[in-house]
Amino acid sequence: MKSNIHSSITNITSKPSTKVALTLALASLLSVGQGFIGDYSVEAAPRGESLQLSQRLPDHFRNRTTRLPRGIANSIISDAANRAGVANSQARITRATRRTFSNPCNFNFGEVCTREYNPIQGWEVIAQVRGQSWTYHVDESGSQIVLDPQIDDSGTVTNDTLPTAISNKILRDAARRSNTDTSDLRITKTTRRTFSNPCNFNFGEVCTREYNPIEGWEVIVRVNRESWTYHVDESGSRIVLDPQIDDSGIVTNDTLPTAIANKILRDAARRSDEDESDLRINQATRKTFSNRCNFNFGEVCTREYNPIEGWEVEVRVRRQTWTYHVNESGSQIILDPDIER
């Protein structure tokens, strides 16, 4: 292409009669090329040298990584300062990067998101506060400004942000479960959190990638010499204790209703041909089974979260330990199928 253009320019100087026609043809050629390539300019070249094409980016693409509107920057600084309890002058923005977030879940710092492509144009902004770097996501209009929820996990937002009424509800629950006076319990840490969906809020070990956020707190309570973890929503209407706490044996056999205990012992006696009086329950652990498959001792289950509240019960049969799963009402009692009978 370059040699042809050069040849055309040479011919223009040697054949004046065709000068106008060839000039128009050259202008047309460059105009068509511009439509295919983008916004380019043609640099003037001395006679006998090739023409050079150089790209000129449109203005709205220049410096996109740093052109954060001042109004949005001020809003982020104000938010960071307010959360940290410092003056605006003590917070500053160290970096602003233009980003296209693939969907609202990723924009909201979802850890496990769907592959849906529903883009949000905006920025990733790093703010420096008290020696820490906080990450924000903000959309183009500045109407959505989201702080990375992991920032709260650092302890920046601490216990005094948890309403007293909710603190008291959590302590009462821990006291009831542990048979301990509330005055002997204390909250050692509270962390403001955005739980990505109800499954994660309920301590589900395997959850779907749905983003259906619940705002609330993760609360650590000191009970005797152990730390219990609670999840609580903003209103305090949902307070959930980590079911792994129950696996430690804190909630023991005396929480299992006698009627259900007797049903389990009768089932074990029938299966083992032992007298019921020779059997005993070693341990009963309060559990939330994530779905029916897990409740039924399924080895490979779906990720569906459809919880069943109940107990895991260990029964001593001769020299063996048999494991049962039972729901809260006692209407479903399942023996581990791996038990040899």
VEXLOLUM-642326 format. One line per field, with one value per residue: residue number from 1; residue in one letter; chain; x, z, y of N, C-alpha, C in turn. Coordinates in steps of 0.05 Angstrom, whole numbers. Last residue first. Example, Ala and Ser with C-alpha at 12.3 -4.5 7.8 and 13.67 -1.06 7.14 Angstrom:
k: c(2 1) .
r: c(S A) .
c: c(A A) .
n_u: c(257 264) .
n_w: c(142 156) .
n_v: c(-45 -114) .
ca_u: c(273 246) .
ca_w: c(143 156) .
ca_v: c(-21 -90) .
c_u: c(258 264) .
c_w: c(157 156) .
c_v: c(1 -66) .
END
This chain:
k: c(341 340 339 338 337 336 335 334 333 332 331 330 329 328 327 326 325 324 323 322 321 320 319 318 317 316 315 314 313 312 311 310 309 308 307 306 305 304 303 302 301 300 299 298 297 296 295 294 293 292 291 290 289 288 287 286 285 284 283 282 281 280 279 278 277 276 275 274 273 272 271 270 269 268 267 266 265 264 263 262 261 260 259 258 257 256 255 254 253 252 251 250 249 248 247 246 245 244 243 242 241 240 239 238 237 236 235 234 233 232 231 230 229 228 227 226 225 224 223 222 221 220 219 218 217 216 215 214 213 212 211 210 209 208 207 206 205 204 203 202 201 200 199 198 197 196 195 194 193 192 191 190 189 188 187 186 185 184 183 182 181 180 179 178 177 176 175 174 173 172 171 170 169 168 167 166 165 164 163 162 161 160 159 158 157 156 155 154 153 152 151 150 149 148 147 146 145 144 143 142 141 140 139 138 137 136 135 134 133 132 131 130 129 128 127 126 125 124 123 122 121 120 119 118 117 116 115 114 113 112 111 110 109 108 107 106 105 104 103 102 101 100 99 98 97 96 95 94 93 92 91 90 89 88 87 86 85 84 83 82 81 80 79 78 77 76 75 74 73 72 71 70 69 68 67 66 65 64 63 62 61 60 59 58 57 56 55 54 53 52 51 50 49 48 47 46 45 44 43 42 41 40 39 38 37 36 35 34 33 32 31 30 29 28 27 26 25 24 23 22 21 20 19 18 17 16 15 14 13 12 11 10 9 8 7 6 5 4 3 2 1) .
r: c(R E I D P D L I I Q S G S E N V H Y T W T Q R R V R V E V E W G E I P N Y E R T C V E G F N F N C R N S F T K R T A Q N I R L D S E D E D S R R A A D R L I K N A I A T P L T D N T V I G S D D I Q P D L V I R S G S E D V H Y T W S E R N V R V I V E W G E I P N Y E R T C V E G F N F N C P N S F T R R T T K T I R L D S T D T N S R R A A D R L I K N S I A T P L T D N T V T G S D D I Q P D L V I Q S G S E D V H Y T W S Q G R V Q A I V E W G Q I P N Y E R T C V E G F N F N C P N S F T R R T A R T I R A Q S N A V G A R N A A D S I I S N A I G R P L R T T R N R F H D P L R Q S L Q L S E G R P A A E V S Y D G I F G Q G V S L L S A L A L T L A V K T S P K S T I N T I S S H I N S K M) .
c: c(A A A A A A A A A A A A A A A A A A A A A A A A A A A A A A A A A A A A A A A A A A A A A A A A A A A A A A A A A A A A A A A A A A A A A A A A A A A A A A A A A A A A A A A A A A A A A A A A A A A A A A A A A A A A A A A A A A A A A A A A A A A A A A A A A A A A A A A A A A A A A A A A A A A A A A A A A A A A A A A A A A A A A A A A A A A A A A A A A A A A A A A A A A A A A A A A A A A A A A A A A A A A A A A A A A A A A A A A A A A A A A A A A A A A A A A A A A A A A A A A A A A A A A A A A A A A A A A A A A A A A A A A A A A A A A A A A A A A A A A A A A A A A A A A A A A A A A A A A A A A A A A A A A A A A A A A A A A A A A A A A A A A A A A A A A A A A A A A A A A A A) .
n_u: c(-477 -435 -449 -458 -505 -524 -594 -641 -704 -753 -781 -758 -757 -705 -677 -616 -568 -522 -471 -445 -387 -377 -380 -446 -457 -469 -485 -488 -522 -534 -597 -626 -652 -634 -633 -613 -574 -539 -498 -506 -459 -433 -451 -505 -531 -578 -560 -541 -591 -618 -568 -537 -557 -536 -537 -516 -499 -492 -458 -472 -526 -525 -552 -577 -630 -645 -608 -596 -603 -591 -640 -664 -629 -634 -687 -685 -651 -685 -726 -700 -687 -738 -753 -715 -681 -617 -588 -557 -513 -490 -455 -400 -379 -364 -408 -425 -392 -410 -452 -449 -513 -548 -603 -644 -656 -620 -616 -571 -558 -502 -467 -417 -373 -339 -282 -271 -272 -331 -336 -335 -357 -355 -395 -405 -464 -495 -533 -534 -544 -541 -515 -501 -472 -487 -440 -419 -426 -463 -473 -514 -490 -486 -541 -557 -496 -452 -453 -414 -399 -361 -346 -327 -300 -315 -365 -369 -398 -416 -465 -498 -480 -490 -508 -499 -547 -556 -511 -520 -567 -548 -512 -548 -577 -537 -525 -573 -573 -527 -502 -435 -394 -359 -326 -304 -274 -223 -214 -210 -259 -268 -244 -276 -313 -294 -347 -378 -423 -463 -462 -424 -428 -395 -386 -332 -302 -243 -199 -151 -92 -70 -54 -103 -119 -121 -158 -165 -216 -238 -296 -338 -394 -416 -448 -464 -458 -454 -430 -436 -385 -356 -348 -366 -358 -396 -378 -393 -449 -460 -405 -354 -332 -282 -246 -191 -166 -131 -95 -98 -134 -135 -150 -144 -182 -229 -212 -239 -267 -270 -317 -303 -262 -290 -328 -294 -269 -314 -329 -284 -287 -334 -317 -275 -273 -213 -173 -138 -149 -154 -119 -163 -213 -235 -205 -181 -113 -84 -31 -3 29 73 95 164 195 192 183 164 98 52 12 -55 -87 -146 -192 -197 -196 -239 -241 -191 -196 -228 -192 -152 -181 -195 -145 -131 -170 -157 -106 -120 -147 -107 -66 -64 -34 18 57 95 68 37 74 88 40 37 81 63 20 49 79 39 17) .
n_w: c(1202 1200 1176 1131 1137 1197 1204 1216 1229 1229 1271 1307 1299 1280 1255 1261 1246 1282 1286 1334 1353 1386 1422 1435 1416 1432 1386 1371 1328 1307 1299 1265 1207 1142 1085 1029 980 933 912 919 944 960 1004 1049 1098 1098 1102 1050 1024 1044 1068 1112 1178 1236 1300 1365 1383 1434 1454 1472 1495 1503 1518 1551 1548 1501 1483 1413 1359 1328 1313 1363 1386 1351 1362 1416 1413 1385 1421 1464 1441 1434 1487 1507 1462 1474 1511 1535 1501 1486 1459 1455 1417 1370 1340 1353 1320 1270 1263 1289 1301 1280 1281 1255 1273 1272 1228 1203 1225 1247 1264 1313 1342 1404 1433 1501 1554 1564 1507 1473 1408 1351 1295 1237 1215 1155 1096 1047 975 933 883 875 875 932 979 1028 1080 1109 1148 1134 1098 1055 1042 1030 1005 1022 1074 1094 1162 1216 1271 1338 1393 1442 1488 1544 1603 1653 1650 1634 1658 1619 1584 1531 1511 1542 1528 1474 1479 1507 1470 1429 1455 1467 1415 1401 1436 1420 1353 1337 1339 1378 1355 1293 1234 1232 1227 1179 1158 1130 1083 1059 1030 997 990 936 910 862 837 802 750 744 810 848 900 941 990 1031 1065 1125 1151 1155 1090 1022 972 906 864 802 767 712 685 689 649 656 645 691 721 792 843 903 926 907 902 870 820 819 817 770 725 708 707 679 705 718 782 824 885 932 966 1038 1101 1132 1117 1142 1206 1227 1229 1189 1164 1149 1113 1072 1057 1038 996 963 951 924 878 856 844 807 770 750 709 706 664 618 586 532 513 500 454 414 393 333 301 238 179 134 67 46 7 -36 3 72 96 149 176 186 241 260 288 245 201 166 157 135 84 62 63 30 -19 -26 -33 -81 -116 -115 -139 -189 -209 -208 -243 -295 -317 -296 -283 -243 -195 -195 -193 -139 -115 -133 -107 -55 -57 -68 -23 16 0) .
n_v: c(-1102 -1048 -984 -955 -928 -901 -896 -846 -826 -779 -759 -725 -671 -662 -725 -760 -808 -850 -897 -941 -971 -1035 -1073 -1067 -1004 -938 -888 -820 -777 -713 -680 -623 -593 -590 -544 -543 -526 -567 -593 -665 -715 -774 -801 -792 -795 -765 -713 -707 -706 -663 -615 -600 -607 -582 -615 -633 -697 -742 -802 -853 -887 -958 -1023 -1057 -1047 -1073 -1130 -1142 -1146 -1103 -1081 -1071 -1035 -992 -978 -964 -920 -885 -878 -854 -804 -784 -777 -741 -698 -677 -651 -688 -698 -631 -582 -592 -625 -605 -598 -548 -519 -527 -492 -428 -401 -345 -305 -258 -208 -168 -136 -155 -224 -262 -319 -338 -383 -389 -412 -438 -441 -411 -376 -317 -307 -268 -256 -222 -187 -161 -171 -217 -223 -267 -298 -367 -412 -455 -486 -524 -509 -457 -418 -384 -350 -385 -387 -335 -302 -272 -226 -177 -157 -133 -171 -173 -209 -227 -224 -270 -298 -294 -271 -312 -376 -435 -474 -468 -448 -402 -371 -362 -331 -287 -267 -251 -212 -174 -157 -132 -89 -61 -68 -64 -29 -44 -85 -54 -48 -70 -123 -146 -152 -106 -119 -155 -125 -67 -21 11 54 77 125 139 127 82 51 24 -11 -4 -26 4 -5 29 74 102 90 99 65 48 28 12 37 20 -15 -79 -130 -187 -251 -305 -342 -326 -326 -322 -272 -207 -152 -128 -141 -194 -186 -157 -174 -157 -91 -58 -1 42 54 94 101 129 176 184 211 255 291 274 245 180 132 97 112 165 156 128 168 209 183 175 228 247 215 235 288 280 219 191 178 136 103 133 162 164 155 203 220 166 161 158 125 142 124 156 151 149 201 236 295 282 275 287 234 227 196 157 122 64 30 38 92 102 82 121 164 147 146 199 222 197 218 272 268 249 294 334 313 302 341 338 289 291 296 249 209 212 196 143 121 124 87 40 34 25 -24) .
ca_u: c(-498 -438 -448 -432 -506 -503 -570 -625 -680 -734 -796 -754 -782 -714 -686 -644 -577 -549 -478 -463 -402 -378 -355 -424 -469 -450 -495 -471 -523 -518 -575 -628 -642 -650 -624 -641 -576 -564 -491 -507 -485 -430 -422 -496 -504 -580 -574 -522 -570 -628 -591 -540 -549 -553 -526 -535 -489 -512 -457 -446 -518 -525 -543 -548 -617 -643 -628 -587 -613 -568 -621 -677 -634 -608 -679 -702 -642 -659 -732 -711 -665 -722 -770 -716 -706 -633 -605 -580 -536 -487 -483 -410 -390 -343 -392 -439 -389 -386 -458 -435 -488 -541 -577 -632 -678 -619 -639 -571 -564 -527 -474 -445 -377 -362 -293 -275 -246 -311 -352 -318 -364 -341 -390 -394 -439 -495 -516 -546 -529 -565 -508 -521 -457 -489 -463 -419 -399 -463 -450 -521 -498 -462 -526 -567 -523 -459 -454 -435 -396 -383 -336 -349 -295 -287 -360 -363 -392 -391 -444 -489 -492 -472 -515 -476 -535 -575 -515 -497 -568 -569 -502 -528 -591 -551 -504 -565 -595 -528 -522 -457 -414 -377 -349 -302 -300 -226 -219 -184 -248 -280 -232 -253 -321 -288 -321 -378 -395 -457 -486 -418 -444 -389 -395 -352 -312 -271 -207 -178 -103 -82 -34 -89 -130 -103 -157 -150 -203 -229 -268 -332 -370 -418 -425 -481 -444 -471 -416 -444 -406 -365 -325 -375 -338 -400 -377 -364 -437 -463 -433 -369 -339 -309 -252 -216 -163 -158 -97 -71 -136 -128 -154 -128 -155 -225 -219 -217 -269 -246 -315 -326 -257 -268 -337 -312 -253 -299 -348 -291 -264 -334 -340 -269 -285 -235 -192 -134 -144 -179 -116 -138 -197 -247 -200 -202 -135 -91 -57 0 3 70 77 138 194 209 182 180 124 64 35 -34 -80 -118 -185 -204 -175 -232 -265 -197 -178 -239 -218 -146 -168 -216 -162 -116 -169 -183 -109 -105 -160 -132 -61 -79 -62 0 35 104 87 24 60 108 50 16 80 87 15 29 93 56 0) .
ca_w: c(1219 1194 1200 1133 1123 1178 1214 1196 1243 1211 1252 1311 1309 1305 1252 1268 1241 1272 1282 1312 1355 1363 1422 1440 1412 1437 1404 1372 1353 1301 1315 1280 1234 1160 1111 1037 1008 941 928 904 944 938 1002 1022 1096 1093 1125 1072 1016 1050 1051 1090 1154 1213 1273 1349 1374 1415 1448 1480 1476 1513 1499 1548 1572 1501 1500 1440 1376 1339 1292 1343 1399 1353 1334 1407 1427 1373 1394 1467 1450 1410 1470 1517 1476 1457 1493 1550 1501 1489 1463 1474 1441 1390 1335 1365 1350 1278 1271 1272 1312 1273 1295 1248 1272 1295 1246 1213 1205 1254 1243 1305 1320 1387 1418 1472 1542 1579 1524 1490 1436 1366 1323 1247 1230 1183 1112 1073 999 945 899 876 869 904 972 999 1072 1090 1151 1151 1123 1069 1049 1055 1002 993 1067 1074 1138 1197 1244 1319 1367 1439 1460 1532 1575 1650 1661 1614 1663 1633 1613 1547 1499 1543 1556 1482 1464 1519 1495 1424 1445 1489 1432 1387 1437 1446 1372 1341 1318 1385 1371 1315 1246 1231 1254 1192 1172 1157 1099 1073 1057 999 1002 953 921 877 853 830 759 730 782 844 872 934 962 1028 1038 1111 1143 1179 1115 1044 991 931 877 827 775 735 680 703 657 658 636 677 697 767 827 884 924 911 915 899 828 820 838 797 733 691 724 671 703 703 757 813 858 921 945 1011 1081 1139 1110 1113 1189 1225 1251 1206 1175 1167 1137 1086 1067 1060 1018 973 965 950 895 865 862 834 775 769 708 728 690 631 615 543 520 523 480 421 408 353 315 267 193 159 86 50 30 -39 -24 51 90 124 180 166 227 254 287 269 221 175 166 161 103 65 77 58 -8 -22 -10 -57 -111 -104 -112 -171 -207 -193 -215 -278 -326 -285 -302 -271 -202 -194 -218 -159 -110 -141 -137 -63 -50 -88 -48 18 0) .
ca_v: c(-1114 -1076 -1001 -969 -953 -900 -909 -860 -836 -792 -774 -753 -683 -650 -697 -758 -781 -844 -868 -937 -946 -1017 -1058 -1085 -1030 -960 -909 -844 -792 -737 -689 -648 -590 -606 -554 -547 -521 -554 -570 -640 -701 -754 -796 -793 -805 -794 -725 -708 -726 -690 -623 -581 -622 -573 -610 -617 -671 -731 -773 -840 -865 -931 -1003 -1061 -1038 -1044 -1118 -1137 -1168 -1118 -1088 -1089 -1062 -1005 -986 -987 -944 -893 -889 -881 -822 -790 -794 -769 -705 -695 -634 -679 -716 -660 -589 -572 -638 -607 -622 -571 -516 -542 -519 -447 -411 -373 -309 -284 -228 -186 -131 -128 -203 -248 -301 -333 -363 -396 -390 -441 -437 -426 -393 -334 -307 -289 -250 -247 -189 -168 -154 -211 -216 -256 -274 -346 -387 -447 -469 -524 -516 -479 -434 -406 -339 -377 -411 -347 -313 -272 -255 -181 -174 -127 -163 -172 -196 -219 -222 -243 -299 -308 -254 -292 -350 -416 -475 -477 -472 -424 -380 -378 -357 -304 -277 -271 -235 -187 -169 -157 -108 -74 -58 -83 -25 -23 -92 -72 -43 -41 -113 -138 -175 -108 -97 -165 -134 -96 -27 -13 54 52 119 143 150 107 52 46 -12 3 -28 -5 0 6 55 92 99 94 87 41 50 0 39 36 2 -53 -113 -164 -227 -285 -333 -340 -313 -343 -291 -235 -168 -127 -113 -187 -202 -144 -174 -175 -114 -68 -30 38 38 90 91 124 156 193 190 232 297 269 268 201 151 95 85 160 171 116 142 214 193 152 210 259 213 208 284 291 245 188 200 156 91 123 163 172 132 190 232 185 151 179 123 141 126 141 163 136 183 213 282 295 262 296 253 223 220 160 150 79 29 11 79 113 68 94 166 152 122 179 231 193 189 263 279 232 268 337 321 283 338 358 292 288 317 275 214 218 223 162 122 139 115 51 39 49 0) .
c_u: c(-499 -458 -452 -429 -480 -502 -549 -600 -665 -709 -778 -769 -779 -739 -698 -653 -607 -551 -506 -471 -418 -392 -354 -398 -446 -464 -474 -481 -505 -514 -559 -603 -645 -637 -645 -639 -605 -563 -516 -501 -483 -457 -417 -466 -494 -553 -575 -535 -550 -607 -597 -563 -556 -542 -547 -523 -509 -503 -480 -447 -493 -517 -543 -536 -587 -628 -624 -610 -602 -576 -599 -657 -646 -611 -653 -693 -658 -649 -706 -717 -676 -699 -754 -731 -706 -657 -623 -598 -561 -514 -485 -440 -400 -353 -370 -423 -402 -381 -434 -440 -476 -514 -571 -605 -668 -640 -638 -594 -568 -532 -500 -446 -407 -367 -315 -286 -247 -284 -334 -336 -346 -347 -377 -385 -431 -468 -517 -525 -546 -557 -534 -511 -476 -474 -464 -444 -397 -435 -449 -498 -503 -468 -501 -551 -532 -487 -465 -433 -420 -378 -360 -338 -321 -282 -332 -358 -384 -383 -416 -466 -481 -487 -497 -483 -514 -563 -534 -499 -544 -570 -523 -517 -571 -565 -517 -543 -588 -550 -524 -477 -438 -397 -369 -328 -303 -253 -223 -189 -221 -268 -242 -240 -298 -295 -318 -349 -394 -428 -482 -441 -437 -403 -390 -360 -333 -277 -237 -186 -131 -92 -44 -69 -115 -115 -138 -148 -190 -210 -263 -302 -364 -392 -434 -464 -464 -454 -432 -428 -413 -389 -331 -351 -347 -381 -379 -360 -407 -450 -435 -399 -359 -314 -279 -221 -190 -155 -126 -72 -108 -130 -147 -132 -136 -196 -214 -227 -247 -247 -292 -324 -278 -262 -315 -322 -270 -282 -334 -310 -270 -310 -341 -292 -281 -247 -217 -155 -142 -174 -141 -139 -171 -233 -211 -197 -155 -116 -61 -27 7 42 75 121 166 209 201 178 138 91 46 -12 -57 -113 -155 -196 -183 -214 -259 -222 -184 -222 -230 -171 -163 -205 -183 -131 -153 -183 -135 -106 -146 -145 -86 -77 -78 -29 14 83 96 43 46 95 70 25 60 87 38 23 74 69 17) .
c_w: c(1213 1213 1192 1157 1123 1163 1191 1208 1223 1227 1232 1292 1316 1317 1279 1265 1247 1265 1270 1310 1330 1370 1398 1441 1413 1435 1407 1394 1351 1327 1301 1296 1249 1188 1126 1065 1016 971 937 923 927 935 980 1020 1067 1089 1123 1097 1039 1044 1057 1071 1130 1189 1255 1322 1357 1409 1429 1476 1487 1492 1512 1529 1571 1525 1501 1457 1404 1354 1302 1322 1378 1366 1335 1379 1419 1386 1381 1440 1452 1418 1445 1498 1483 1472 1475 1534 1515 1492 1463 1480 1462 1416 1356 1362 1363 1308 1279 1280 1292 1285 1292 1262 1266 1295 1272 1233 1219 1233 1251 1280 1313 1367 1400 1460 1511 1566 1538 1510 1451 1395 1337 1275 1234 1195 1141 1088 1024 973 908 892 868 900 942 990 1041 1081 1132 1153 1143 1096 1064 1062 1028 988 1039 1066 1119 1171 1226 1293 1351 1412 1456 1502 1565 1621 1659 1624 1643 1637 1630 1577 1517 1533 1558 1511 1473 1505 1509 1450 1440 1480 1454 1403 1423 1448 1397 1361 1320 1363 1376 1331 1268 1242 1255 1220 1186 1173 1128 1090 1073 1027 1004 964 942 885 870 848 788 741 770 815 870 905 959 999 1036 1083 1129 1172 1138 1069 1014 948 903 839 800 741 705 698 671 668 635 669 681 744 803 869 904 907 922 914 859 828 841 820 761 699 709 688 692 699 744 785 849 893 932 991 1054 1121 1116 1105 1160 1207 1251 1230 1195 1180 1158 1113 1083 1073 1043 998 977 965 923 884 873 853 804 775 725 729 713 659 629 573 533 530 504 449 414 368 334 281 223 171 110 70 33 -15 -25 25 69 120 153 171 207 241 284 265 246 199 177 173 132 86 82 74 21 -10 -4 -32 -85 -98 -99 -142 -187 -188 -198 -249 -309 -294 -292 -292 -231 -203 -219 -186 -131 -137 -146 -93 -59 -83 -69 -8 0) .
c_v: c(-1144 -1089 -1030 -987 -969 -927 -907 -870 -854 -800 -788 -771 -712 -663 -687 -729 -780 -814 -866 -907 -942 -991 -1039 -1068 -1050 -987 -931 -863 -816 -751 -711 -654 -616 -603 -570 -560 -521 -549 -555 -617 -676 -740 -774 -786 -808 -807 -755 -720 -729 -711 -653 -589 -604 -588 -598 -610 -657 -703 -766 -810 -852 -911 -976 -1040 -1041 -1034 -1088 -1127 -1166 -1143 -1106 -1099 -1081 -1033 -1001 -997 -968 -919 -900 -894 -851 -809 -802 -787 -735 -703 -651 -660 -705 -673 -619 -577 -618 -621 -626 -597 -540 -540 -536 -475 -430 -380 -339 -286 -256 -207 -147 -123 -176 -227 -288 -316 -362 -374 -400 -415 -439 -421 -413 -349 -326 -285 -274 -241 -218 -169 -161 -195 -211 -247 -261 -322 -363 -421 -463 -510 -516 -484 -458 -427 -361 -365 -405 -372 -327 -284 -257 -210 -172 -143 -158 -159 -195 -205 -211 -246 -271 -310 -268 -275 -330 -390 -458 -481 -485 -450 -403 -388 -374 -331 -294 -283 -258 -213 -185 -171 -134 -95 -74 -72 -43 -16 -70 -73 -63 -33 -83 -128 -168 -131 -99 -144 -147 -105 -58 -18 31 53 94 137 157 131 79 46 10 -4 -22 -5 -12 14 31 70 86 107 80 66 41 21 21 36 18 -38 -87 -141 -204 -261 -313 -329 -331 -333 -314 -254 -197 -146 -111 -158 -195 -159 -162 -177 -131 -93 -35 8 34 77 88 113 153 170 201 208 274 273 261 223 172 114 83 133 166 129 128 188 197 160 186 241 224 203 255 286 254 215 194 177 111 113 153 173 139 164 216 195 173 169 147 142 124 146 145 151 172 194 259 280 278 284 261 243 212 187 153 108 43 11 51 99 77 79 139 153 125 154 210 200 183 233 271 242 250 310 321 290 320 353 312 292 315 297 240 224 231 190 142 143 133 80 50 55 25) .
END
